[in-house]
């Protein structure tokens, strides 16, 4: 299949489906293990989804022949399903990688607030952006802690080479951190400008 050519309709997969397939391409995982990647801090790197969305999506992938599962016995607990990517699923995933990514609608509530922040007192508006910068710093700390724990546990060279399956994880971590640093810089600038305006107003 050439680059830019659409995938067959019968193999249409949601973005969450491809997120799960990306994870299964590296190794087999249970539904619970897959759900861990869609909650903080890992969802900062890949995809956010509710736990209740994971299993129906896995069922759809299995019905399409893109993933398969086996039952694994557990002591004093019900058997668990361990999912793996099928050969057809791997081919579908490889074809999808070469397609241009979907255009995602830009929806950023913070931008809307910045657009209309002139409607409130500058001091109050400054607090909004100061809080957002603090949240971004906390997220960076969580991501960095996850990164350090991951590489220590895996015993891999850091950073991994571009041919290493972990390179994509490393790239996602870099993007997650760099984008939040940029957000912090912008929020601090907004806070500074608003506080300067508040000081100007109080002195006049």
N, C-alpha and C positions, 0 to 999 in steps of 0.2 A: 504494500500500500504506500503510495507516494505521500510526501509531506503536504499537508493542507487538504488531503482527501478525507472526506467524512467517514466515520466508522459506520458499519452496517447498523440499521435501525434496531435489529434484534439484539444487538450488543450495547445499546445505549446504557451508560452507567452514570450515576450521579457523582458529583464531586466528592461526597462522603465515601461512596463506593471506591473511587480511585484512591482516596486517602487510606482506606483499609487495605487495598491491594498493594499500595506502596509499602506498607508495613509488613505485609505477608510475603513480599518479594524477598525480604531479607531473611526471615525465618518464620516457621509455623508458630501460631499464637492462639490462645483461647480468646473467647469473646471478652472476658474480663481484662486480659492483658491489653487487648486492643482499645478497650474503653479508657485505660489509663493515659493513652496518648491524646485523648480529646478533653482532658481536664488539666488545670494548672499544675506545674508550669509548662508541661509539654504542649498544651494547646496553643501556647504562644509561638510555637515553632512550626506547627503543621496545620491542624484543623480543630475547630471547636464543634462539639456535638454532645447531645444529651445521651446518657447511658441507654435510655429507652429507644434511641434511634439506631444503635449499633446492631442489635440482633435482627431486627427486620431487614436491615440493609445486607447483612450477611446471608440471610435467607434468600434475598433476591439474587445475590451474586452466585449462590449455590444453585438456584433454579436455572440460572443462565449458563451454568457449567464453568464459571470463571474461578470459583473456589470449591474446595471439597473439605469434608471434615471427618474426623474419626472420634470415637468415644474413648475416653481415658478414665479408667477406674480410679476412684479416690477413697481412701479409708474414711469411714463414718460420714461421708458426704456423697451426694449424687454424682454420677459420672459427669465429666465435663466434655464439651466438644472442643477439639483442637483443630483449627482451620489451617489450610494450606492453599497456596496459589496453584492452580492447575496449569498445564502447558498452554491450554487455550487462554487462560487468564493472563499468563505472562506475555503471550503474543499480543493480546488486547492492550495490556498495559504499555508494552513497547510502542505499539501504534499510537496510543493516546499521547505518550510523551512527545512525539514529533508533531502533534497538532498545536496550533497557536492557542494559548490559554484563553478562556472565556473573558470577555470584558465584564468586569465587576462594577456594578453601580457604586458611585462614591457616596457614602452616607457616613458623615462624621459629625456627630452632635456638637462636639466641641467647636467646630468651625461655625456652626449656626450661632452658638453662644457668643463667639468672638465678633460675629457680624452685628449682633444686636446689643453688645455690652454697653453701648453708650446710653442705654435706657436705664441703667442702674448706676449707683454711686461708684466711682473708680476704685475706691478701697474695697468694696464688695466684689467687684469684678476681678480685682487682682487676686483675691483669695481663691477664686475658682481655678485660676491658672497655676497658682502656687500649689494647690492640692493635687492637680493633675501631674505636675512635675514630681511631686512626692510619690504618687502612685507609680509613675514610670520608673523611678529609682528603685522602689521596692520590687517591681517586676524584674528589673535587670539583676538585682541581687539574687532572686529566685532562679533565674535562668542561669546565671553564672555558677550558682551552687549545684544545680542539676548538671551542668556541663562538666564541672570538676569531678562530681561523683561518678558520672557516666564513664569518663575516660579512665578514672582510677579503677573502676570495676572491670572495664573491658581490657585494660592493660595495653591499649593501642598507642602508637605514636601520635603526638599532637603537634600541629594539626595533621590530619590524614592527607594522603596524596589524592589527587583528583580521580584516580582509578579505584580507590578504596570505597566500598559500599557505604562507609560512614561519612564520606565527604559531603553528601547531601545534608546529613544531620548537622555537620559542622557549618555548612553554608547557611542553613536555616537559623542556627544559633547566632551567627554573625549578623544576619539580617534583623533578627528579633532585637538584638542589643543595639545595633547601629540606628535602627529606625526609632527606638525609644530615646536614644541619646539626642537625636535630632528633635524629637518632640519636646524633650526637656529644655533644649536650647531655645526653642520657639516659645514655650510656656514661660520661661524665665524672662525672655525679652518682653512678652506681653505683660507680665507682672511688673517689671521694671517701669515700663511706659505708663501703666495705669497708676502705679504708686507715685510716680513723678507728677502725674496730673492731679492726683489727690492732694499731694503736698502743695501744688500751685494753687489749688482751689482753697485750701485751708489758710493760706497766707495772704490771700487777697481780701 
